């Protein structure tokens, strides 16, 4: 991204004791506030009124919450989710099975003590329902998402998509059918990177393909 002339900023958000070596564990509402404050600092530093946001996994919904429920309205031009957990996950059906067996709620306090964000990312959790209530989008923002069929974290993989009109939803394997990239390695895929660049600069877009790595 930097080689393409973009000013790139990033942070580790959502650190939650006692697991202080990992980000993304704190309540997502808190992480959204933290990321929002970071973006506000970037806006001030760059003397601009809007940024583009590219987020992987949980990072694909943080700014969505900030824009809708905190002070992020009007501050994002383009938002690109890379395997973003837009509609939660069933964890390959484990969460669904846990609810059927009646053990889902009993284990939540244990997980909440170390990583409260985890249960927030389950399909139809109170957080997910609030995030998508009424609409998947925020007016005035260009939204795009890319998913992989081999996603073992966001299941089904279609939950990476936003369902409103005007959103660009793409599947990695539609660009390269033999691509075996799964959830964790999506940000390192040259095909994914080309998709992201296309969303940020539509006027210079080229269709991603299996050979995108040769042209980046």
C-alpha positions in Angstrom: 0.0 0.0 0.0 2.8 2.4 0.9 4.5 1.6 -2.4 1.4 2.7 -4.2 1.5 6.1 -2.5 -0.9 5.6 0.3 -0.3 6.9 3.8 -1.0 3.9 6.0 -1.8 3.9 9.7 -2.6 1.0 11.9 -2.8 0.0 15.6 -3.2 -3.0 17.9 -6.6 -2.4 19.5 -8.7 -4.2 22.1 -6.0 -5.5 24.5 -7.8 -7.0 27.5 -6.1 -8.3 30.7 -4.9 -10.8 31.5 -4.1 -11.7 27.8 -2.2 -8.6 27.1 -0.2 -10.1 24.3 -3.2 -10.2 22.0 -5.5 -7.5 20.5 -9.1 -7.7 19.6 -10.2 -9.3 22.9 -11.9 -6.3 24.6 -15.6 -5.6 24.1 -16.0 -4.5 20.5 -17.8 -1.3 21.7 -14.6 -0.3 23.6 -12.4 -1.2 20.7 -14.5 0.9 18.3 -14.1 3.8 20.6 -10.3 3.2 20.7 -10.0 2.9 17.0 -12.2 6.0 16.5 -9.9 8.0 18.7 -7.0 6.8 16.7 -8.7 7.8 13.4 -9.5 11.2 14.8 -5.8 11.7 15.6 -5.0 10.6 12.0 -7.5 13.1 10.6 -6.0 15.9 12.7 -2.4 14.9 11.8 -3.1 14.7 8.1 -5.4 17.8 8.1 -8.2 15.9 6.3 -11.8 15.3 6.9 -12.1 11.7 5.8 -10.1 8.5 5.7 -10.4 5.1 4.0 -10.6 2.1 6.3 -9.4 -1.4 5.5 -10.2 -4.0 8.2 -9.5 -7.7 8.5 -11.8 -10.0 10.5 -13.1 -8.2 13.6 -11.4 -5.1 12.1 -14.0 -5.2 9.3 -16.8 -4.2 11.7 -15.0 -1.9 14.2 -15.3 1.3 12.1 -18.9 0.3 11.2 -19.9 0.5 14.8 -17.9 3.7 15.3 -19.6 5.4 12.4 -23.1 4.4 13.4 -23.1 4.7 17.2 -20.1 6.9 18.2 -18.6 9.9 16.6 -17.5 8.5 13.2 -20.4 9.8 11.0 -19.0 11.5 7.9 -15.4 10.6 8.6 -15.0 7.6 6.3 -15.0 7.7 2.6 -14.5 4.0 1.7 -14.7 1.0 4.0 -13.2 -2.3 2.8 -13.7 -5.5 4.8 -11.3 -8.4 4.3 -13.1 -11.5 5.7 -14.9 -9.1 8.0 -17.3 -10.6 10.5 -20.3 -8.5 9.3 -23.0 -11.0 10.3 -21.1 -13.0 12.9 -20.0 -16.6 12.8 -21.4 -20.0 13.7 -17.8 -21.2 14.2 -18.5 -24.1 11.8 -21.7 -24.8 13.6 -20.2 -25.1 17.1 -22.1 -22.1 18.4 -25.3 -23.3 16.8 -24.9 -26.7 18.4 -24.1 -25.2 21.8 -27.3 -23.3 21.7 -29.3 -26.4 20.8 -27.6 -28.3 23.6 -28.2 -25.5 26.1 -24.5 -25.1 27.0 -23.9 -21.9 25.1 -24.9 -19.5 27.8 -23.2 -21.5 30.6 -19.7 -21.1 29.1 -20.0 -17.5 28.1 -19.0 -16.0 31.5 -15.7 -18.0 31.3 -14.9 -16.5 27.9 -16.1 -13.0 28.9 -13.6 -13.0 31.7 -10.6 -13.1 29.2 -12.1 -12.1 25.8 -15.5 -10.6 25.9 -15.4 -9.8 22.2 -15.7 -13.5 21.2 -19.3 -14.1 22.1 -20.2 -10.7 20.5 -19.0 -12.1 17.2 -21.4 -15.0 17.2 -24.3 -14.9 14.7 -27.4 -13.2 16.1 -25.6 -12.0 19.3 -27.0 -8.8 20.8 -24.0 -6.9 19.4 -24.4 -8.3 15.9 -28.1 -7.5 15.9 -27.4 -4.0 17.0 -24.7 -3.5 14.4 -27.0 -4.5 11.6 -30.3 -3.2 12.9 -32.2 -1.7 10.1 -29.3 -1.6 7.6 -25.9 -3.0 7.0 -24.5 0.3 5.8 -24.0 3.9 6.8 -25.2 6.5 4.2 -22.5 8.3 2.3 -19.9 5.6 2.7 -18.7 3.3 -0.1 -18.6 -0.3 1.2 -16.9 -3.4 -0.2 -16.0 -6.8 1.1 -14.0 -9.8 0.0 -14.4 -13.3 1.4 -12.9 -16.7 0.9 -14.7 -20.1 0.6 -12.0 -21.6 2.8 -12.8 -19.3 5.8 -12.7 -21.4 8.9 -13.4 -18.5 11.3 -16.3 -16.7 9.6 -18.8 -19.4 8.8 -20.7 -19.5 6.6 -18.3 -17.3 4.6 -21.3 -15.4 3.2 -21.6 -13.7 6.6 -18.6 -11.6 5.5 -20.9 -9.8 3.2 -23.1 -6.7 3.7 -26.6 -7.2 2.2 -27.6 -3.7 1.3 -27.9 -2.2 -2.1 -24.7 -0.6 -3.4 -22.2 -2.8 -1.5 -19.5 -4.5 -3.5 -19.3 -8.1 -2.2 -16.6 -10.4 -3.8 -15.3 -13.9 -3.4 -11.6 -14.6 -3.7 -12.1 -17.8 -5.6 -14.1 -15.9 -8.3 -10.9 -14.2 -9.2 -8.6 -17.2 -8.7 -10.4 -20.5 -8.5 -7.3 -22.4 -7.3 -6.5 -19.9 -4.5 -6.5 -21.8 -1.1 -6.1 -18.8 1.1 -8.1 -19.1 4.4 -9.1 -16.5 7.0 -5.9 -15.7 8.7 -3.8 -15.2 5.5 -6.3 -13.1 3.6 -4.4 -9.8 4.2 -1.3 -11.3 2.7 -3.0 -12.4 -0.6 -1.9 -10.4 -3.6 -5.3 -11.0 -5.1 -7.0 -9.5 -2.1 -4.6 -6.6 -2.1 -5.5 -5.9 -5.7 -9.2 -6.0 -4.8 -8.6 -3.5 -2.0 -6.6 -1.2 -4.3 -9.4 -1.3 -6.8 -11.9 -0.1 -4.2 -9.6 2.7 -3.0 -8.9 3.9 -6.6 -11.6 2.7 -9.0 -10.2 4.8 -11.8 -7.1 2.7 -11.9 -8.7 -0.6 -11.2 -7.6 -3.8 -12.9 -9.4 -7.2 -12.4 -7.6 -9.3 -9.7 -6.4 -12.7 -10.9 -4.1 -15.6 -10.0 -1.2 -13.6 -11.4 -1.8 -10.4 -9.4 1.3 -11.1 -7.4 3.4 -10.5 -10.5 2.1 -7.0 -11.1 2.0 -5.5 -7.6 
